[in-house]
Amino acid sequence: MKKLSYLFIVNPVAGNYKANKVMDVLKIQLEGSNIDYKVAYTTHKGGAADLLNKMNFNPYDVIVAVGGDGTVNEVINSMVGTDKIIGIIPSGTGNDLAKSLNIPPNPVEALDMIINGEVVSIDVGRADDRYFTNVASIGLDAEIAYHANKMKKKLSGTKAYILSLIKVLCTFKSFPIELEHEGEIIKKEVMLVAVCNGKFYGGGMKIAPEASLSDGKLDVCLIEKMPKFKLLFLFPTVYKGTHNRYKEVQFYRTDKFIIRPKSGLLNLDGEVFNQDEELKFSVLNSYIKVALRNQKVEMIENQIDHKKIKAPAS
Ligand SMILES: Nc1ncnc2c1ncn2[C@@H]1O[C@H](COP(=O)(O)OP(=O)(O)OP(=O)(O)O)[C@@H](O)[C@H]1O
């Protein structure tokens, strides 16, 4: 069997500088092994993408993201279309994709999974020309992510999310969207739309409990206009994944659709961008290779009851 070589892309500031310490621990493990590896540190926002754009990563078989969801997203955007295997060492504040993939939070265990696990192909979501592996969203939660990302410089991830939630809730208003699916257009007044490949986002909220990373579909969770006090009751149920008990919450499963919101923000795997007035979403089935323990992914997949989900938007 070919001996693989590993490139670690480390975002030292991820998880309030946790990733830096995590890499120090991993280096001790790696030095005691006969593994070929190189470590590269990012130096600025968007640094993982810049590093991979500039350097020759061809000699490496496995590109390991050491950081949070933002770092993983940058690595994946740079690796789409290559044959590289992606490894994830969860070291951010949220690590939602790692949760969806059942990657152990312990970095030494996660490293063991990358080195000794199997390679599994997973789906990648596409929002216009950017890729996401976990969740893309517009509306309330994109606003919360925007403010939380700013607050994370001074506060822990959870505190930043809670404070920005309070801040955004005070001023947030529902907004109109048009959803186009297979030529049919539906109009809604919504609080948020989350387009999910993975199940978790926002630091552990189970926004799409039945989403699968390998079914070639996106689970769209749409929360229609509702009073703010009701939203406060709904919010904890999202952590348990039981929010579909509210009539304002709807799920659709599809592989391609267009959404037309007015101006606002787009959250892609926790990174926030200004959005266009028209966003084309699609999914690329089994498009990237991730080092995992295959058995565990099959276990997650087997727990999914696909019957509970509605057919695509109608
Ligand atoms: N050296 C650096 N200095 C400052 N920012 C950086 C650096 N390297 C990367 N970044 C940026 O840090 C941001 C946060 O990274 P990441 O999402 O990995 O960590 P996190 O926010 O702690 O974790 P999570 O998204 O899982 O909550 C990203 O926008 C990334 O581009």
The ligand as an SDF file (V2000), in Angstrom:
LIG
                    3D

 31 33  0  0  0  0  0  0  0  0999 V2000
   -4.0110   33.7190   11.2260 N   0  0  0  0  0  0  0  0  0  0  0  0
   -5.2580   34.1700   11.2300 C   0  0  0  0  0  0  0  0  0  0  0  0
   -5.5840   35.3310   11.8690 N   0  0  0  0  0  0  0  0  0  0  0  0
   -6.8690   35.7750   11.9110 C   0  0  0  0  0  0  0  0  0  0  0  0
   -7.9170   35.1340   11.3280 N   0  0  0  0  0  0  0  0  0  0  0  0
   -7.6420   33.9830   10.6800 C   0  0  0  0  0  0  0  0  0  0  0  0
   -6.3260   33.4440   10.5890 C   0  0  0  0  0  0  0  0  0  0  0  0
   -6.3820   32.2910    9.8630 N   0  0  0  0  0  0  0  0  0  0  0  0
   -7.6730   32.1260    9.5180 C   0  0  0  0  0  0  0  0  0  0  0  0
   -8.4330   33.1160   10.0030 N   0  0  0  0  0  0  0  0  0  0  0  0
   -9.9050   33.2710    9.9120 C   0  0  0  0  0  0  0  0  0  0  0  0
  -10.4630   32.8730   11.1610 O   0  0  0  0  0  0  0  0  0  0  0  0
  -11.8780   32.6860   10.9440 C   0  0  0  0  0  0  0  0  0  0  0  0
  -12.4300   31.6430   11.8930 C   0  0  0  0  0  0  0  0  0  0  0  0
  -11.8920   30.3900   11.6220 O   0  0  0  0  0  0  0  0  0  0  0  0
  -12.6310   29.0310   12.0230 P   0  0  0  0  0  0  0  0  0  0  0  0
  -14.0390   29.0530   11.5730 O   0  0  0  0  0  0  0  0  0  0  0  0
  -11.7830   27.9110   11.5590 O   0  0  0  0  0  0  0  0  0  0  0  0
  -12.5800   29.0500   13.6190 O   0  0  0  0  0  0  0  0  0  0  0  0
  -13.7330   29.2970   14.6760 P   0  0  0  0  0  0  0  0  0  0  0  0
  -14.5670   30.4600   14.2610 O   0  0  0  0  0  0  0  0  0  0  0  0
  -13.0710   29.3550   16.0030 O   0  0  0  0  0  0  0  0  0  0  0  0
  -14.5490   27.9330   14.6230 O   0  0  0  0  0  0  0  0  0  0  0  0
  -16.0950   27.5970   14.2000 P   0  0  0  0  0  0  0  0  0  0  0  0
  -16.3370   28.2190   12.8460 O   0  0  0  0  0  0  0  0  0  0  0  0
  -16.1280   26.0930   14.1350 O   0  0  0  0  0  0  0  0  0  0  0  0
  -16.9470   28.1810   15.2700 O   0  0  0  0  0  0  0  0  0  0  0  0
  -11.9960   32.3710    9.4630 C   0  0  0  0  0  0  0  0  0  0  0  0
  -12.6960   33.4400    8.8480 O   0  0  0  0  0  0  0  0  0  0  0  0
  -10.5740   32.3280    8.9450 C   0  0  0  0  0  0  0  0  0  0  0  0
  -10.4350   32.7960    7.6060 O   0  0  0  0  0  0  0  0  0  0  0  0
  1  2  1  0
  2  3  1  0
  2  7  2  0
  3  4  2  0
  4  5  1  0
  5  6  2  0
  6  7  1  0
  6 10  1  0
  7  8  1  0
  8  9  2  0
  9 10  1  0
 10 11  1  0
 11 12  1  0
 11 30  1  0
 12 13  1  0
 13 14  1  0
 13 28  1  0
 14 15  1  0
 15 16  1  0
 16 17  2  0
 16 18  1  0
 16 19  1  0
 19 20  1  0
 20 21  2  0
 20 22  1  0
 20 23  1  0
 23 24  1  0
 24 25  2  0
 24 26  1  0
 24 27  1  0
 28 29  1  0
 28 30  1  0
 30 31  1  0
M  END
$$$$
